[in-house]
Amino acid sequence: MRTIQAAALTEAVARLCIQANTYLPADIVAALDRQRKAEPWPLAKETLGLLWDNMKLAEETHMPVCQDTGMACVFVELGQDVHIEGDFEAAIHEGVRQGYGEGYLRKSIVGDPLRRVNTEDNTPATITVRLVPGDRCTLTVAPKGFGSENMSRLGMLKPADGVEGVKNFVIETVRLAGSNPCPPIVLGIGIGGSFDKVAYLAKHALLRPIDQPNPDPFYAQLEQELLESINALGVGPQGFGGQTTCLGLSIETAPTHVAGLPVAVNVSCHVTRRATVEL
């Protein structure tokens, strides 16, 4: 049994909050660079160039890459041979409070969904824990802005809808979103499970780098087909038209009931942020 002090969680989460909001992951940077060079539509190409300049400026000045520094979504892979010395959840919330304060990041969380009073420190975080073998603890902070989150959808399709039904649902989600999520976007797609499980799958899918296809060839092919169909919509960067509506997408699946076909699409803008550390 290995012991990790709660204070170590706090320090790590604080650091990850600042890192994730300032530096985009390498796979997102590579995709944005590739598309800004390949995009043939002049206005779209210019827009992608501006997004690229903004990203580089954020890195150089250590400032947030987007003004919406998001809700702090914290994913924890906790080894079953790890003991946390102290209050686990309180340590993570404290890390968010410190990170958003020290990083001068915008605080966007309200304590109640209807009475709308800002908590003033961006807490509480949303925490997802998965127990895994071993004695390590892996933390991933993925801040999620709500311009894109609000464009996400969940549908309970019929099994008879099949692959085409899933494709239509995903493409329709992007079409309805239009310019609202600040495209080019990144999609996390969940298929299967239950009503609540499929939403988790879609959010968790955003943690997989977009340059890593699904290990199942069937779903890898589906990812490619969806990406091509979405970019053929012509929404383009910021909705100005062009061939770059989506930088990439990832699918996660789970077994489901014989009578069900749950599908969820978690929409993220090109500022798809995530930072990870292992303790």
ROKOL-908760 format. One line per field, with one value per residue (C-alpha): residue in three letters; x, y, z. Coordinates in steps of 0.1 Angstrom, whole numbers. Layout:
type	ALA ...;
px	X ...;
py	Y ...;
pz	Z ...;
# end
This chain:
type	MET ARG THR ILE GLN ALA ALA ALA LEU THR GLU ALA VAL ALA ARG LEU CYS ILE GLN ALA ASN THR TYR LEU PRO ALA ASP ILE VAL ALA ALA LEU ASP ARG GLN ARG LYS ALA GLU PRO TRP PRO LEU ALA LYS GLU THR LEU GLY LEU LEU TRP ASP ASN MET LYS LEU ALA GLU GLU THR HIS MET PRO VAL CYS GLN ASP THR GLY MET ALA CYS VAL PHE VAL GLU LEU GLY GLN ASP VAL HIS ILE GLU GLY ASP PHE GLU ALA ALA ILE HIS GLU GLY VAL ARG GLN GLY TYR GLY GLU GLY TYR LEU ARG LYS SER ILE VAL GLY ASP PRO LEU ARG ARG VAL ASN THR GLU ASP ASN THR PRO ALA THR ILE THR VAL ARG LEU VAL PRO GLY ASP ARG CYS THR LEU THR VAL ALA PRO LYS GLY PHE GLY SER GLU ASN MET SER ARG LEU GLY MET LEU LYS PRO ALA ASP GLY VAL GLU GLY VAL LYS ASN PHE VAL ILE GLU THR VAL ARG LEU ALA GLY SER ASN PRO CYS PRO PRO ILE VAL LEU GLY ILE GLY ILE GLY GLY SER PHE ASP LYS VAL ALA TYR LEU ALA LYS HIS ALA LEU LEU ARG PRO ILE ASP GLN PRO ASN PRO ASP PRO PHE TYR ALA GLN LEU GLU GLN GLU LEU LEU GLU SER ILE ASN ALA LEU GLY VAL GLY PRO GLN GLY PHE GLY GLY GLN THR THR CYS LEU GLY LEU SER ILE GLU THR ALA PRO THR HIS VAL ALA GLY LEU PRO VAL ALA VAL ASN VAL SER CYS HIS VAL THR ARG ARG ALA THR VAL GLU LEU;
px	0 13 3 -2 -7 -38 -16 1 -32 -39 -5 -9 -44 -35 -6 -27 -54 -29 -11 -43 -57 -24 -9 -29 -21 3 -23 -46 -16 -6 -41 -46 -12 -20 -54 -43 -19 -43 -75 -83 -111 -93 -115 -113 -75 -72 -94 -73 -42 -57 -65 -29 -15 -37 -25 12 6 -9 21 45 27 16 -20 -52 -57 -94 -113 -137 -114 -142 -155 -127 -134 -110 -105 -87 -73 -67 -46 -63 -31 -31 -42 -49 -39 -65 -98 -96 -123 -116 -79 -90 -114 -87 -63 -89 -94 -56 -50 -77 -66 -29 -33 -58 -82 -118 -142 -174 -190 -223 -232 -268 -281 -312 -301 -269 -245 -209 -187 -158 -131 -144 -152 -166 -148 -165 -146 -147 -128 -119 -102 -74 -47 -15 -1 -2 -27 -31 -48 -62 -77 -98 -114 -146 -161 -198 -201 -193 -207 -241 -241 -237 -265 -277 -301 -318 -319 -336 -314 -329 -314 -280 -248 -266 -288 -256 -240 -271 -273 -237 -238 -271 -256 -228 -252 -275 -245 -233 -209 -220 -192 -165 -154 -132 -145 -134 -160 -161 -187 -202 -222 -239 -242 -272 -285 -259 -231 -231 -227 -196 -183 -186 -168 -141 -135 -122 -92 -79 -56 -73 -42 -49 -77 -100 -81 -111 -108 -146 -148 -116 -133 -165 -144 -129 -162 -178 -149 -152 -189 -188 -161 -182 -210 -190 -195 -159 -138 -160 -189 -173 -174 -146 -134 -123 -153 -139 -102 -109 -132 -130 -155 -159 -183 -199 -222 -258 -293 -307 -335 -313 -288 -278 -256 -240 -219 -198 -188 -156 -141 -106 -94 -97 -77 -63 -32 -22 2 10 17;
py	0 34 66 99 130 150 181 165 163 199 210 189 200 237 233 214 241 267 245 233 268 282 254 234 196 186 167 198 221 197 194 232 237 212 226 263 252 230 251 264 289 323 336 303 302 337 328 297 318 342 312 300 334 336 302 312 345 326 304 333 355 327 339 318 307 314 339 311 291 267 243 223 186 164 128 105 71 59 28 3 0 38 53 91 106 133 144 134 155 185 184 185 214 233 227 242 272 278 272 296 322 320 318 347 325 335 321 309 285 293 274 268 263 285 311 318 331 328 308 332 305 282 254 229 209 179 148 115 86 52 25 8 -18 -5 21 52 81 98 132 149 184 192 227 228 261 262 279 244 224 239 225 189 164 130 108 74 59 26 -4 -4 30 13 29 53 65 72 90 112 121 132 152 168 178 197 212 225 239 259 287 286 263 284 259 242 218 185 159 132 106 80 50 24 20 37 73 84 62 74 110 100 81 112 134 109 104 140 128 106 125 130 116 82 64 40 6 -12 -9 -8 23 38 37 52 81 88 87 111 135 136 141 168 188 185 205 237 254 262 282 304 296 316 286 263 227 229 225 197 190 155 132 102 74 54 26 4 -27 -17 -32 -52 -26 5 25 55 81 113 139 162 192 210 240 240 250 215 216 188 184 152 142 109 108;
pz	0 -11 7 -11 9 1 -1 -31 -49 -42 -56 -87 -95 -91 -115 -140 -140 -151 -175 -192 -197 -211 -233 -258 -261 -288 -308 -310 -319 -347 -361 -360 -377 -404 -412 -413 -440 -459 -458 -493 -484 -480 -451 -433 -438 -424 -394 -386 -388 -362 -339 -343 -334 -304 -292 -297 -279 -249 -247 -249 -223 -200 -204 -209 -245 -241 -220 -209 -186 -180 -154 -140 -149 -130 -140 -115 -122 -87 -81 -58 -38 -31 2 2 35 40 24 -12 -27 -6 -18 -54 -49 -30 -60 -83 -60 -58 -95 -107 -82 -88 -125 -126 -144 -149 -122 -139 -115 -97 -65 -75 -111 -106 -80 -100 -73 -83 -59 -68 -69 -97 -73 -70 -97 -113 -102 -119 -103 -118 -98 -116 -106 -91 -67 -89 -91 -125 -125 -157 -156 -186 -183 -203 -216 -220 -254 -267 -238 -244 -279 -267 -271 -259 -277 -269 -303 -313 -321 -356 -362 -363 -376 -400 -371 -350 -380 -386 -349 -347 -380 -370 -337 -355 -380 -353 -334 -363 -352 -316 -302 -319 -346 -355 -329 -314 -306 -279 -289 -266 -278 -256 -219 -202 -201 -176 -188 -224 -213 -193 -224 -246 -221 -214 -251 -253 -232 -261 -284 -318 -336 -319 -337 -319 -314 -329 -367 -370 -349 -363 -397 -383 -368 -402 -420 -395 -397 -434 -434 -407 -426 -458 -440 -448 -414 -412 -387 -365 -389 -418 -442 -454 -450 -414 -392 -370 -361 -349 -329 -307 -300 -268 -264 -237 -237 -237 -233 -262 -265 -264 -285 -264 -282 -267 -284 -262 -283 -276 -295 -309 -275 -262 -230 -209 -188 -170 -142 -125 -88;
# end
